[in-house]
Amino acid sequence: MKIIMLGAPGAGKGTQAKMIAEQYKIPHISTGDIFRANIKNNTELGQEAKSYMDKGQLVPDELTVKILLDRVAQDDCANGYVLDGFPRTIPQAEVLEQELNKLNDKIDYAINVEVPDENIVKRMSGRRACLNCGATYHIEHIPPKQEGICDKCGEKLVLRDDDKEETVKNRLNVYHEQTQPLIDFYTARGVLKTVDGTVDMKEVFKAITSILG
């Protein structure tokens, strides 16, 4: 079972990807993690990716797909995998599709976790983080015992730049421009399934498992 997770930043697709991986005993593959692993292990592909990153350039789609295919060719992916954070654009999806076709393989499901923009802005701008111990909170859903103070280490909580309303809106604009077209792409392939991401996390997961069976 080969699955792609789609959804705006803050829609909760990463959390769902981890839960799917656990439930179905398949690896949760995030492109960021693979890049880091290849660079850390100094692989040939890792060195190539690092040469772009060191110049502040984006890693080309072909190389990203190569690194991805290298990962999914490993034994633990024999029964499938969940891709999180890739593809992000139509060209990436096309390269991935071409390469999987060569292997007589394809994506089985593209799960779209749908959450309206205003919910995401509210969700993310309510996050607070402790820079000292890494604990995270939400002013509505997981508030600290004492406002603005970390329960674990007593340090001050901050609103990260990434979670500020303006930044979140910009990231959503980029998402709608680049990634939203993937919904049409995978709809045309007959593999897109959409779930309501505004409900409780467990309810979202229930909806996903009823699709995957």
Phi and psi in degrees as GROMACS dihedral restraints (atoms count N, CA, C in turn):
[ dihedral_restraints ]
;  ai    aj    ak    al  type     phi  dphi    fc
    3     4     5     6     1  -107.9    20    10
    4     5     6     7     1   119.1    20    10
    6     7     8     9     1  -123.8    20    10
    7     8     9    10     1   141.0    20    10
    9    10    11    12     1  -114.6    20    10
   10    11    12    13     1   135.9    20    10
   12    13    14    15     1   -99.8    20    10
   13    14    15    16     1   128.7    20    10
   15    16    17    18     1  -120.4    20    10
   16    17    18    19     1   154.5    20    10
   18    19    20    21     1   152.9    20    10
   19    20    21    22     1   152.5    20    10
   21    22    23    24     1   -66.3    20    10
   22    23    24    25     1   160.3    20    10
   24    25    26    27     1   -59.0    20    10
   25    26    27    28     1   130.8    20    10
   27    28    29    30     1    90.7    20    10
   28    29    30    31     1     1.2    20    10
   30    31    32    33     1   -77.9    20    10
   31    32    33    34     1   -14.4    20    10
   33    34    35    36     1    95.3    20    10
   34    35    36    37     1    16.3    20    10
   36    37    38    39     1   -68.3    20    10
   37    38    39    40     1   -31.9    20    10
   39    40    41    42     1   -64.7    20    10
   40    41    42    43     1   -42.5    20    10
   42    43    44    45     1   -61.7    20    10
   43    44    45    46     1   -45.2    20    10
   45    46    47    48     1   -65.5    20    10
   46    47    48    49     1   -38.5    20    10
   48    49    50    51     1   -59.7    20    10
   49    50    51    52     1   -42.8    20    10
   51    52    53    54     1   -64.4    20    10
   52    53    54    55     1   -41.3    20    10
   54    55    56    57     1   -67.2    20    10
   55    56    57    58     1   -37.7    20    10
   57    58    59    60     1   -63.9    20    10
   58    59    60    61     1   -46.0    20    10
   60    61    62    63     1   -57.5    20    10
   61    62    63    64     1   -42.4    20    10
   63    64    65    66     1   -67.6    20    10
   64    65    66    67     1   -46.4    20    10
   66    67    68    69     1   -63.3    20    10
   67    68    69    70     1   -43.2    20    10
   69    70    71    72     1  -100.8    20    10
   70    71    72    73     1     5.6    20    10
   72    73    74    75     1    55.0    20    10
   73    74    75    76     1    46.6    20    10
   75    76    77    78     1  -126.7    20    10
   76    77    78    79     1   153.8    20    10
   78    79    80    81     1   -69.7    20    10
   79    80    81    82     1   143.8    20    10
   81    82    83    84     1   -95.4    20    10
   82    83    84    85     1   114.6    20    10
   84    85    86    87     1  -111.0    20    10
   85    86    87    88     1   115.2    20    10
   87    88    89    90     1  -108.4    20    10
   88    89    90    91     1   132.4    20    10
   90    91    92    93     1   -60.4    20    10
   91    92    93    94     1   -36.3    20    10
   93    94    95    96     1   -57.5    20    10
   94    95    96    97     1   -43.8    20    10
   96    97    98    99     1   -64.0    20    10
   97    98    99   100     1   -41.3    20    10
   99   100   101   102     1   -66.4    20    10
  100   101   102   103     1   -42.4    20    10
  102   103   104   105     1   -57.1    20    10
  103   104   105   106     1   -49.5    20    10
  105   106   107   108     1   -60.1    20    10
  106   107   108   109     1   -42.8    20    10
  108   109   110   111     1   -63.9    20    10
  109   110   111   112     1   -43.1    20    10
  111   112   113   114     1   -66.3    20    10
  112   113   114   115     1   -38.5    20    10
  114   115   116   117     1   -69.6    20    10
  115   116   117   118     1   -42.6    20    10
  117   118   119   120     1   -63.0    20    10
  118   119   120   121     1   -41.2    20    10
  120   121   122   123     1   -85.2    20    10
  121   122   123   124     1     3.1    20    10
  123   124   125   126     1    55.1    20    10
  124   125   126   127     1    40.1    20    10
  126   127   128   129     1   -73.6    20    10
  127   128   129   130     1   165.8    20    10
  129   130   131   132     1   -59.8    20    10
  130   131   132   133     1   -44.5    20    10
  132   133   134   135     1   -66.2    20    10
  133   134   135   136     1   -37.4    20    10
  135   136   137   138     1   -63.5    20    10
  136   137   138   139     1   -42.5    20    10
  138   139   140   141     1   -62.6    20    10
  139   140   141   142     1   -40.9    20    10
  141   142   143   144     1   -63.9    20    10
  142   143   144   145     1   -45.0    20    10
  144   145   146   147     1   -63.5    20    10
  145   146   147   148     1   -41.8    20    10
  147   148   149   150     1   -62.8    20    10
  148   149   150   151     1   -34.6    20    10
  150   151   152   153     1   -61.9    20    10
  151   152   153   154     1   -33.5    20    10
  153   154   155   156     1   -76.3    20    10
  154   155   156   157     1   -45.2    20    10
  156   157   158   159     1   -63.0    20    10
  157   158   159   160     1   -37.6    20    10
  159   160   161   162     1   -62.9    20    10
  160   161   162   163     1   -27.8    20    10
  162   163   164   165     1   -90.4    20    10
  163   164   165   166     1     3.4    20    10
  165   166   167   168     1    75.0    20    10
  166   167   168   169     1    18.9    20    10
  168   169   170   171     1   -98.5    20    10
  169   170   171   172     1   158.6    20    10
  171   172   173   174     1   -76.5    20    10
  172   173   174   175     1   143.1    20    10
  174   175   176   177     1   -70.7    20    10
  175   176   177   178     1   128.4    20    10
  177   178   179   180     1   -58.4    20    10
  178   179   180   181     1   149.5    20    10
  180   181   182   183     1   -55.0    20    10
  181   182   183   184     1   -42.3    20    10
  183   184   185   186     1   -59.9    20    10
  184   185   186   187     1   -41.9    20    10
  186   187   188   189     1   -70.0    20    10
  187   188   189   190     1   -41.1    20    10
  189   190   191   192     1   -58.9    20    10
  190   191   192   193     1   -44.5    20    10
  192   193   194   195     1   -65.7    20    10
  193   194   195   196     1   -37.9    20    10
  195   196   197   198     1   -59.1    20    10
  196   197   198   199     1   -47.3    20    10
  198   199   200   201     1   -62.9    20    10
  199   200   201   202     1   -39.2    20    10
  201   202   203   204     1   -65.9    20    10
  202   203   204   205     1   -45.9    20    10
  204   205   206   207     1   -65.4    20    10
  205   206   207   208     1   -35.1    20    10
  207   208   209   210     1   -61.2    20    10
  208   209   210   211     1   -39.3    20    10
  210   211   212   213     1   -70.7    20    10
  211   212   213   214     1   -45.0    20    10
  213   214   215   216     1   -75.2    20    10
  214   215   216   217     1    -9.5    20    10
  216   217   218   219     1   -81.2    20    10
  217   218   219   220     1    -8.0    20    10
  219   220   221   222     1   -74.4    20    10
  220   221   222   223     1   155.6    20    10
  222   223   224   225     1   -54.6    20    10
  223   224   225   226     1   -36.0    20    10
  225   226   227   228     1   -69.3    20    10
  226   227   228   229     1    -9.1    20    10
  228   229   230   231     1   -98.4    20    10
  229   230   231   232     1     9.0    20    10
  231   232   233   234     1   -56.3    20    10
  232   233   234   235     1   -35.9    20    10
  234   235   236   237     1   -96.0    20    10
  235   236   237   238     1     5.0    20    10
  237   238   239   240     1   123.3    20    10
  238   239   240   241     1  -173.7    20    10
  240   241   242   243     1  -166.7    20    10
  241   242   243   244     1   164.8    20    10
  243   244   245   246     1  -116.8    20    10
  244   245   246   247     1   120.7    20    10
  246   247   248   249     1   -93.7    20    10
  247   248   249   250     1   127.7    20    10
  249   250   251   252     1  -125.4    20    10
  250   251   252   253     1   117.0    20    10
  252   253   254   255     1    93.7    20    10
  253   254   255   256     1     6.0    20    10
  255   256   257   258     1  -155.0    20    10
  256   257   258   259     1   140.0    20    10
  258   259   260   261     1   -75.1    20    10
  259   260   261   262     1   154.8    20    10
  261   262   263   264     1  -107.4    20    10
  262   263   264   265     1   -17.8    20    10
  264   265   266   267     1  -135.4    20    10
  265   266   267   268     1   164.2    20    10
  267   268   269   270     1   -60.2    20    10
  268   269   270   271     1   -47.5    20    10
  270   271   272   273     1   -55.4    20    10
  271   272   273   274     1   -39.9    20    10
  273   274   275   276     1   -63.5    20    10
  274   275   276   277     1   -42.6    20    10
  276   277   278   279     1   -63.9    20    10
  277   278   279   280     1   -37.7    20    10
  279   280   281   282     1   -68.3    20    10
  280   281   282   283     1   -43.5    20    10
  282   283   284   285     1   -62.6    20    10
  283   284   285   286     1   -44.4    20    10
  285   286   287   288     1   -59.4    20    10
  286   287   288   289     1   -46.2    20    10
  288   289   290   291     1   -61.2    20    10
  289   290   291   292     1   -45.1    20    10
  291   292   293   294     1   -59.6    20    10
  292   293   294   295     1   -46.5    20    10
  294   295   296   297     1   -67.6    20    10
  295   296   297   298     1   -39.7    20    10
  297   298   299   300     1   -66.9    20    10
  298   299   300   301     1   -36.5    20    10
  300   301   302   303     1   -58.8    20    10
  301   302   303   304     1   -40.8    20    10
  303   304   305   306     1   -59.9    20    10
  304   305   306   307     1   -31.1    20    10
  306   307   308   309     1   -91.4    20    10
  307   308   309   310     1     8.4    20    10
  309   310   311   312     1    59.0    20    10
  310   311   312   313     1    41.9    20    10
  312   313   314   315     1  -131.8    20    10
  313   314   315   316     1   164.7    20    10
  315   316   317   318     1  -160.2    20    10
  316   317   318   319     1   168.3    20    10
  318   319   320   321     1   -81.1    20    10
  319   320   321   322     1   133.1    20    10
  321   322   323   324     1   -87.4    20    10
  322   323   324   325     1   -40.4    20    10
  324   325   326   327     1  -140.1    20    10
  325   326   327   328     1   138.9    20    10
  327   328   329   330     1  -115.7    20    10
  328   329   330   331     1   109.8    20    10
  330   331   332   333     1   -95.6    20    10
  331   332   333   334     1   118.7    20    10
  333   334   335   336     1  -101.5    20    10
  334   335   336   337     1   113.7    20    10
  336   337   338   339     1   -89.5    20    10
  337   338   339   340     1   105.3    20    10
  339   340   341   342     1   -94.7    20    10
  340   341   342   343     1   123.3    20    10
  342   343   344   345     1  -138.9    20    10
  343   344   345   346     1   128.2    20    10
  345   346   347   348     1   -60.9    20    10
  346   347   348   349     1   149.3    20    10
  348   349   350   351     1   -52.6    20    10
  349   350   351   352     1   -44.1    20    10
  351   352   353   354     1   -63.1    20    10
  352   353   354   355     1   -33.2    20    10
  354   355   356   357     1   -66.0    20    10
  355   356   357   358     1   -40.8    20    10
  357   358   359   360     1   -66.2    20    10
  358   359   360   361     1   -43.4    20    10
  360   361   362   363     1   -59.1    20    10
  361   362   363   364     1   -44.7    20    10
  363   364   365   366     1   -65.7    20    10
  364   365   366   367     1   -42.4    20    10
  366   367   368   369     1   -63.0    20    10
  367   368   369   370     1   -47.8    20    10
  369   370   371   372     1   -79.1    20    10
  370   371   372   373     1   -35.4    20    10
  372   373   374   375     1   -74.6    20    10
  373   374   375   376     1    -8.8    20    10
  375   376   377   378     1   -91.1    20    10
  376   377   378   379     1    -4.5    20    10
  378   379   380   381     1   -74.1    20    10
  379   380   381   382     1   144.9    20    10
  381   382   383   384     1  -134.7    20    10
  382   383   384   385     1   142.1    20    10
  384   385   386   387     1  -127.4    20    10
  385   386   387   388     1   149.4    20    10
  387   388   389   390     1   -99.9    20    10
  388   389   390   391     1   116.0    20    10
  390   391   392   393     1   -74.6    20    10
  391   392   393   394     1   -15.1    20    10
  393   394   395   396     1   -79.7    20    10
  394   395   396   397     1   -51.6    20    10
  396   397   398   399     1  -112.9    20    10
  397   398   399   400     1    -4.3    20    10
  399   400   401   402     1    86.6    20    10
  400   401   402   403     1     1.8    20    10
  402   403   404   405     1   -68.4    20    10
  403   404   405   406     1   146.9    20    10
  405   406   407   408     1  -123.9    20    10
  406   407   408   409     1   149.4    20    10
  408   409   410   411     1  -136.9    20    10
  409   410   411   412     1   173.1    20    10
  411   412   413   414     1  -139.1    20    10
  412   413   414   415     1   131.4    20    10
  414   415   416   417     1   -59.9    20    10
  415   416   417   418     1   -24.8    20    10
  417   418   419   420     1  -100.3    20    10
  418   419   420   421     1   -48.5    20    10
  420   421   422   423     1   -87.8    20    10
  421   422   423   424     1   -39.1    20    10
  423   424   425   426     1  -133.7    20    10
  424   425   426   427     1    68.0    20    10
  426   427   428   429     1   -72.1    20    10
  427   428   429   430     1   150.3    20    10
  429   430   431   432     1   -71.5    20    10
  430   431   432   433     1   159.9    20    10
  432   433   434   435     1   -60.5    20    10
  433   434   435   436     1   -40.7    20    10
  435   436   437   438     1  -115.4    20    10
  436   437   438   439     1   126.9    20    10
  438   439   440   441     1   -53.4    20    10
  439   440   441   442     1   127.1    20    10
  441   442   443   444     1    78.4    20    10
  442   443   444   445     1     2.9    20    10
  444   445   446   447     1  -123.8    20    10
  445   446   447   448     1   135.4    20    10
  447   448   449   450     1   -69.7    20    10
  448   449   450   451     1   130.7    20    10
  450   451   452   453     1   -62.9    20    10
  451   452   453   454     1   -35.2    20    10
  453   454   455   456     1   -79.9    20    10
  454   455   456   457     1   -43.8    20    10
  456   457   458   459     1  -125.4    20    10
  457   458   459   460     1    -2.4    20    10
  459   460   461   462     1    79.3    20    10
  460   461   462   463     1     5.1    20    10
  462   463   464   465     1   -79.8    20    10
  463   464   465   466     1   166.1    20    10
  465   466   467   468     1   -74.0    20    10
  466   467   468   469     1   140.0    20    10
  468   469   470   471     1   -90.6    20    10
  469   470   471   472     1   147.5    20    10
  471   472   473   474     1  -127.7    20    10
  472   473   474   475     1   158.5    20    10
  474   475   476   477     1   -94.4    20    10
  475   476   477   478     1   112.1    20    10
  477   478   479   480     1   -67.4    20    10
  478   479   480   481     1   150.9    20    10
  480   481   482   483     1   -53.5    20    10
  481   482   483   484     1   -40.0    20    10
  483   484   485   486     1   -59.3    20    10
  484   485   486   487     1   -28.2    20    10
  486   487   488   489     1   -97.7    20    10
  487   488   489   490     1    -1.6    20    10
  489   490   491   492     1   -68.3    20    10
  490   491   492   493     1   145.4    20    10
  492   493   494   495     1   -51.3    20    10
  493   494   495   496     1   -45.5    20    10
  495   496   497   498     1   -61.8    20    10
  496   497   498   499     1   -44.5    20    10
  498   499   500   501     1   -64.1    20    10
  499   500   501   502     1   -43.7    20    10
  501   502   503   504     1   -60.7    20    10
  502   503   504   505     1   -43.8    20    10
  504   505   506   507     1   -62.7    20    10
  505   506   507   508     1   -39.9    20    10
  507   508   509   510     1   -63.8    20    10
  508   509   510   511     1   -43.8    20    10
  510   511   512   513     1   -63.7    20    10
  511   512   513   514     1   -36.1    20    10
  513   514   515   516     1   -67.4    20    10
  514   515   516   517     1   -38.0    20    10
  516   517   518   519     1   -61.4    20    10
  517   518   519   520     1   -44.6    20    10
  519   520   521   522     1   -62.3    20    10
  520   521   522   523     1   -42.5    20    10
  522   523   524   525     1   -59.8    20    10
  523   524   525   526     1   -48.0    20    10
  525   526   527   528     1   -64.0    20    10
  526   527   528   529     1   -34.3    20    10
  528   529   530   531     1   -72.8    20    10
  529   530   531   532     1   -47.5    20    10
  531   532   533   534     1   -95.3    20    10
  532   533   534   535     1   -43.4    20    10
  534   535   536   537     1   -96.1    20    10
  535   536   537   538     1   -32.3    20    10
  537   538   539   540     1   -52.4    20    10
  538   539   540   541     1   -41.0    20    10
  540   541   542   543     1   -56.6    20    10
  541   542   543   544     1   -22.0    20    10
  543   544   545   546     1   -62.6    20    10
  544   545   546   547     1   -27.4    20    10
  546   547   548   549     1   -63.3    20    10
  547   548   549   550     1   -42.9    20    10
  549   550   551   552     1   -67.0    20    10
  550   551   552   553     1   -39.8    20    10
  552   553   554   555     1   -58.5    20    10
  553   554   555   556     1   -49.7    20    10
  555   556   557   558     1   -79.3    20    10
  556   557   558   559     1   -22.1    20    10
  558   559   560   561     1   -65.3    20    10
  559   560   561   562     1   -43.5    20    10
  561   562   563   564     1   -63.0    20    10
  562   563   564   565     1   -27.9    20    10
  564   565   566   567     1   -84.1    20    10
  565   566   567   568     1    -6.8    20    10
  567   568   569   570     1    76.3    20    10
  568   569   570   571     1    18.9    20    10
  570   571   572   573     1  -116.0    20    10
  571   572   573   574     1    -2.4    20    10
  573   574   575   576     1   -77.9    20    10
  574   575   576   577     1   132.9    20    10
  576   577   578   579     1  -130.3    20    10
  577   578   579   580     1   130.6    20    10
  579   580   581   582     1  -109.6    20    10
  580   581   582   583     1   135.4    20    10
  582   583   584   585     1  -122.7    20    10
  583   584   585   586     1   153.3    20    10
  585   586   587   588     1   -79.6    20    10
  586   587   588   589     1   113.0    20    10
  588   589   590   591     1   -89.4    20    10
  589   590   591   592     1     5.0    20    10
  591   592   593   594     1   -87.2    20    10
  592   593   594   595     1   -15.2    20    10
  594   595   596   597     1   -83.1    20    10
  595   596   597   598     1   177.8    20    10
  597   598   599   600     1   -57.0    20    10
  598   599   600   601     1   145.6    20    10
  600   601   602   603     1   -49.3    20    10
  601   602   603   604     1   -41.8    20    10
  603   604   605   606     1   -68.6    20    10
  604   605   606   607     1   -34.3    20    10
  606   607   608   609     1   -68.3    20    10
  607   608   609   610     1   -38.7    20    10
  609   610   611   612     1   -61.4    20    10
  610   611   612   613     1   -45.7    20    10
  612   613   614   615     1   -63.3    20    10
  613   614   615   616     1   -39.2    20    10
  615   616   617   618     1   -60.6    20    10
  616   617   618   619     1   -43.2    20    10
  618   619   620   621     1   -62.9    20    10
  619   620   621   622     1   -39.5    20    10
  621   622   623   624     1   -67.5    20    10
  622   623   624   625     1   -44.2    20    10
  624   625   626   627     1   -67.4    20    10
  625   626   627   628     1   -28.9    20    10
  627   628   629   630     1   -71.0    20    10
  628   629   630   631     1   -25.1    20    10
  630   631   632   633     1   -76.7    20    10
  631   632   633   634     1   -45.8    20    10
  633   634   635   636     1   -75.5    20    10
  634   635   636   637     1   -25.8    20    10
